[in-house]
């Protein structure tokens, strides 16, 4: 199969743009969502080209798992021994690469399944690198994701990080397979004031992980300026090596932020504000080795993909 197009005669596809972790358009994090009809994945090159054309932080592609092809909702199947059944297989692409986990595009996909396909209750997604992920619709229209919690292991502040961020870290943590560098700053104002040197951030991330592996991104975080603002902590996320200079709202980063702040603040249920230009709220709850991420979503575009 060509990497530039799907086979001749392939059905025309709908593609959606959904603003996730927000209840209003033009805020939160926009994601492309494409629900595929067939039993087989299109060529990876085609998926990547579509994601590059959409040019959002991530575009999600989902295909129904057997025996759900050919109309109607897919039937649940076992994803792997010991894992819960999954209804759809889900993959995520930035404009330059496939990634192993994405929160906002999963929320966006669940929103499209609910609003365009009539899905109700809980939808389960099989992912290639993060196991089975679920999305549960609440009575008010919010969606709750169930993701694996990421660890946070203290590490020395990498050389060059302070200069790359233009801020002095108080502490840094590795986040295991998530691959982020969780960086704690002094306060909310410091997080909001970060103006990173993207090339310098990318240099810090290269080879900064275990065994010299590249890290995915840098999360900067701090406690909320004061109580009563509707959030308990703030964050921002930078992943220039993945083609994302700054991600507007990063659900996956909250799988590490939630356990860190739950331990520090002594509460399992918290609300994080991602203080990007678009901004968004992620309600988090730590449950053992899982994290629940709750938010709203709004469809802003429903179009046709012809190639």
C-alpha positions as CSV (number, residue, x, y, z in Angstrom):
1,X,0.0,0.0,0.0
2,X,1.3,3.4,-0.9
3,X,2.3,5.6,2.0
4,X,0.7,8.6,0.4
5,X,-2.9,7.4,-0.2
6,X,-5.4,4.7,0.8
7,X,-6.4,2.0,-1.8
8,X,-8.6,3.1,-4.8
9,X,-12.2,2.7,-3.9
10,X,-11.7,3.0,-0.2
11,X,-14.7,4.7,1.5
12,X,-14.6,8.4,2.2
13,X,-13.9,9.1,5.8
14,X,-15.1,11.7,8.2
15,X,-12.6,13.5,10.3
16,X,-13.3,15.6,13.4
17,X,-11.5,18.3,15.3
18,X,-12.4,18.3,19.0
19,X,-11.3,20.7,21.7
20,X,-10.6,18.6,24.8
21,X,-10.5,19.4,28.5
22,X,-12.7,22.5,27.9
23,X,-16.4,23.2,27.8
24,X,-16.1,25.9,25.1
25,X,-14.6,26.1,21.6
26,X,-11.2,27.5,20.9
27,X,-9.9,26.5,24.3
28,X,-8.4,23.3,25.7
29,X,-6.4,21.1,23.4
30,X,-7.6,20.4,19.8
31,X,-7.2,16.9,18.5
32,X,-8.0,15.3,15.2
33,X,-10.2,12.2,15.4
34,X,-10.6,9.7,12.5
35,X,-12.7,6.5,13.0
36,X,-11.6,3.9,10.5
37,X,-13.9,1.3,9.1
38,X,-11.8,-1.7,8.4
39,X,-10.2,-4.7,10.1
40,X,-6.7,-3.6,9.1
41,X,-4.8,-0.5,9.7
42,X,-3.9,1.7,6.8
43,X,-0.2,2.2,6.0
44,X,1.6,4.0,8.8
45,X,2.9,6.5,6.3
46,X,-0.7,7.5,5.4
47,X,-1.6,7.9,9.1
48,X,1.4,10.1,9.6
49,X,0.6,12.2,6.6
50,X,-2.9,12.8,7.8
51,X,-1.6,13.8,11.2
52,X,0.9,16.2,9.6
53,X,-1.9,17.7,7.5
54,X,-4.1,18.2,10.6
55,X,-1.1,19.7,12.4
56,X,-2.5,19.4,15.9
57,X,-0.6,18.1,18.9
58,X,-2.1,14.7,18.2
59,X,-4.5,13.1,15.8
60,X,-6.2,9.9,17.0
61,X,-7.1,7.0,14.7
62,X,-9.4,4.3,16.0
63,X,-10.6,1.1,14.4
64,X,-13.3,-1.3,15.7
65,X,-12.1,-4.6,17.0
66,X,-13.8,-7.8,15.7
67,X,-16.6,-8.4,15.4
68,X,-17.7,-4.9,15.1
69,X,-16.9,-4.0,11.5
70,X,-19.6,-3.2,9.1
71,X,-21.9,-0.9,11.0
72,X,-23.1,-0.7,14.5
73,X,-20.9,-0.7,17.6
74,X,-18.0,-3.1,17.8
75,X,-18.2,-6.1,20.0
76,X,-15.8,-6.3,22.9
77,X,-12.9,-8.6,22.5
78,X,-10.1,-9.7,24.8
79,X,-7.0,-7.5,24.3
80,X,-4.5,-9.7,26.1
81,X,-4.6,-12.3,28.8
82,X,-5.7,-10.7,32.1
83,X,-6.7,-7.4,30.5
84,X,-10.3,-6.2,30.2
85,X,-12.1,-6.4,27.0
86,X,-11.6,-3.6,24.4
87,X,-14.0,-2.3,21.9
88,X,-11.7,-0.2,19.7
89,X,-8.0,-0.1,18.9
90,X,-6.5,3.4,19.3
91,X,-3.3,5.1,18.0
92,X,-2.0,8.6,18.2
93,X,0.2,10.6,15.9
94,X,1.8,14.0,16.4
95,X,2.7,15.9,13.2
96,X,6.1,14.0,13.2
97,X,5.8,10.7,15.0
98,X,3.5,8.1,16.7
99,X,3.3,8.4,20.4
100,X,2.6,5.8,23.1
101,X,0.0,7.6,25.1
102,X,-2.2,10.7,24.7
103,X,-4.9,11.8,27.1
104,X,-6.7,14.7,25.2
105,X,-7.0,12.8,21.9
106,X,-8.4,9.8,23.8
107,X,-11.0,12.1,25.4
108,X,-11.7,13.5,22.0
109,X,-12.2,10.1,20.5
110,X,-14.6,9.1,23.2
111,X,-16.5,12.3,22.7
112,X,-16.8,11.6,18.9
113,X,-18.0,8.0,19.6
114,X,-20.6,9.4,22.0
115,X,-21.8,12.3,19.8
116,X,-21.5,10.9,16.3
117,X,-21.9,7.1,16.9
118,X,-24.3,7.1,19.9
119,X,-21.9,5.2,22.2
120,X,-23.1,5.2,25.9
121,X,-21.5,4.0,29.1
122,X,-17.9,3.0,29.1
123,X,-15.8,2.6,25.9
124,X,-12.5,0.6,26.1
125,X,-9.6,1.2,23.9
126,X,-6.7,-1.2,23.2
127,X,-3.4,0.8,22.9
128,X,-0.2,-0.6,21.6
129,X,2.0,0.7,24.4
130,X,-0.2,1.5,27.4
131,X,-2.7,-1.4,27.7
132,X,-6.4,-1.0,27.8
133,X,-7.7,2.5,28.5
134,X,-11.3,3.3,29.2
135,X,-13.5,6.3,28.8
136,X,-16.7,6.6,30.8
137,X,-19.5,9.2,30.1
138,X,-20.9,11.0,33.1
139,X,-24.5,12.2,33.5
140,X,-23.5,15.8,32.8
141,X,-21.6,15.0,29.6
142,X,-18.1,15.0,31.0
143,X,-15.9,12.1,30.2
144,X,-13.6,10.2,32.6
145,X,-10.5,8.4,31.4
146,X,-8.9,5.5,33.3
147,X,-5.1,5.5,32.7
148,X,-2.1,3.8,34.3
149,X,-0.4,6.0,36.9
150,X,3.1,7.1,36.1
151,X,5.8,7.0,38.8
152,X,7.9,10.0,39.9
153,X,11.4,9.2,40.9
154,X,13.7,12.0,42.1
155,X,16.6,12.8,39.9
156,X,19.3,15.4,39.8
157,X,18.4,18.6,37.8
158,X,19.9,18.0,34.4
159,X,22.6,20.4,33.2
160,X,21.2,23.1,31.0
161,X,17.6,22.7,32.2
162,X,17.4,26.0,34.2
163,X,18.8,27.9,31.3
164,X,16.5,26.2,28.8
165,X,13.4,27.1,30.8
166,X,14.6,30.5,32.1
167,X,13.6,29.3,35.6
168,X,15.3,27.6,38.5
169,X,13.8,24.1,39.2
170,X,13.3,23.2,42.8
171,X,13.2,19.5,42.0
172,X,13.0,17.1,39.0
173,X,11.6,13.6,38.6
174,X,11.7,10.9,36.0
175,X,8.3,9.4,35.2
176,X,9.2,5.9,34.0
177,X,7.7,4.7,30.8
178,X,5.8,8.0,30.3
179,X,9.2,9.5,29.5
180,X,8.7,13.0,30.8
181,X,10.9,15.1,33.1
182,X,8.6,16.4,35.8
183,X,10.0,19.7,37.0
184,X,8.8,21.5,40.1
185,X,9.1,25.3,40.2
186,X,8.7,27.7,43.1
187,X,5.1,28.9,42.4
188,X,2.4,29.5,39.9
189,X,3.8,32.8,38.7
190,X,7.1,31.0,37.8
191,X,5.2,28.4,35.7
192,X,3.3,31.1,33.9
193,X,6.4,33.1,33.2
194,X,8.4,30.2,31.6
195,X,9.5,31.2,28.1
196,X,11.6,28.2,27.0
197,X,14.4,28.0,24.5
198,X,13.0,25.2,22.5
199,X,16.3,24.1,21.0
200,X,17.8,24.0,24.4
201,X,14.9,22.0,25.8
202,X,15.3,19.5,23.0
203,X,19.0,19.2,23.8
204,X,18.2,18.4,27.5
205,X,15.6,15.8,26.5
206,X,18.0,14.0,24.1
207,X,19.5,11.1,25.9
208,X,18.1,12.3,29.2
209,X,16.2,9.1,30.1
210,X,17.1,5.7,31.5
211,X,20.0,4.1,29.6
212,X,20.4,7.2,27.5
213,X,17.0,7.1,26.0
214,X,15.4,10.3,24.7
215,X,12.7,11.8,27.0
216,X,9.4,12.8,25.5
217,X,8.9,16.2,27.2
218,X,9.3,18.5,30.1
219,X,6.4,19.2,32.5
220,X,6.8,22.3,34.7
221,X,4.5,22.5,37.7
222,X,3.8,24.4,40.9
223,X,1.0,24.6,43.5
224,X,-1.9,27.0,42.8
225,X,-1.3,30.6,43.8
226,X,-4.0,30.5,46.4
227,X,-7.0,28.4,47.3
228,X,-10.5,29.1,45.9
229,X,-9.3,29.5,42.3
230,X,-10.8,26.2,41.1
231,X,-7.5,24.4,40.7
232,X,-5.0,22.9,43.1
233,X,-1.9,22.9,40.9
234,X,-0.7,24.4,37.6
235,X,1.4,22.9,34.8
236,X,2.8,23.5,31.3
237,X,4.3,20.9,28.9
238,X,7.0,21.2,26.2
239,X,7.9,18.4,23.8
240,X,9.9,20.0,20.9
241,X,11.4,16.7,19.8
242,X,7.9,15.3,19.2
243,X,6.9,18.3,17.1
244,X,5.0,20.0,20.0
245,X,6.7,23.2,21.2
246,X,4.0,23.6,23.9
247,X,1.0,21.3,24.3
248,X,-2.1,23.2,25.3
249,X,-3.5,20.6,27.7
250,X,-1.7,17.3,28.3
251,X,-3.8,14.5,29.7
252,X,-1.0,12.0,29.8
253,X,1.3,14.3,31.8
254,X,-1.4,14.3,34.5
255,X,-0.8,10.6,35.0
256,X,2.4,11.7,36.8
257,X,1.2,15.0,38.0
258,X,-1.8,13.5,39.9
259,X,0.2,11.1,42.0
260,X,2.9,13.7,42.7
261,X,0.4,16.3,43.9
262,X,-1.8,13.8,45.7
263,X,1.2,12.8,47.8
264,X,2.3,16.3,48.4
265,X,-1.1,17.8,49.2
266,X,-2.6,14.7,50.9
267,X,-5.7,14.4,48.7
268,X,-6.4,11.9,46.0
269,X,-8.9,14.1,44.1
270,X,-7.5,17.3,42.7
271,X,-7.9,19.7,39.8
272,X,-5.0,20.7,37.6
273,X,-4.9,23.9,35.4
274,X,-2.7,23.7,32.4
275,X,-1.7,27.3,32.0
276,X,-1.0,27.5,28.3
277,X,-2.4,30.2,26.1
278,X,-5.6,28.1,25.4
279,X,-5.7,26.7,28.9
280,X,-7.7,23.8,30.2
281,X,-8.8,22.0,33.4
282,X,-8.1,18.3,34.2
283,X,-9.9,16.8,37.2
284,X,-7.7,14.0,38.6
285,X,-8.2,11.2,41.1
286,X,-5.6,8.6,42.1
287,X,-6.9,5.1,42.6
288,X,-4.1,2.8,43.5
289,X,-2.0,2.3,40.3
290,X,-4.5,4.1,38.1
291,X,-5.4,7.7,37.6
292,X,-8.8,9.0,36.5
293,X,-8.8,12.1,34.3
294,X,-12.1,13.9,33.9
295,X,-12.9,16.7,31.5
296,X,-15.3,18.1,28.9
297,X,-15.0,18.3,25.1
298,X,-16.5,20.3,22.2
299,X,-16.6,19.4,18.5
300,X,-15.5,22.3,16.4
301,X,-15.2,20.7,13.0
302,X,-16.8,17.7,11.3
303,X,-15.4,17.2,7.8
304,X,-14.6,14.8,5.0
305,X,-11.2,13.2,4.3
306,X,-10.9,12.4,0.6
307,X,-7.4,10.8,0.3
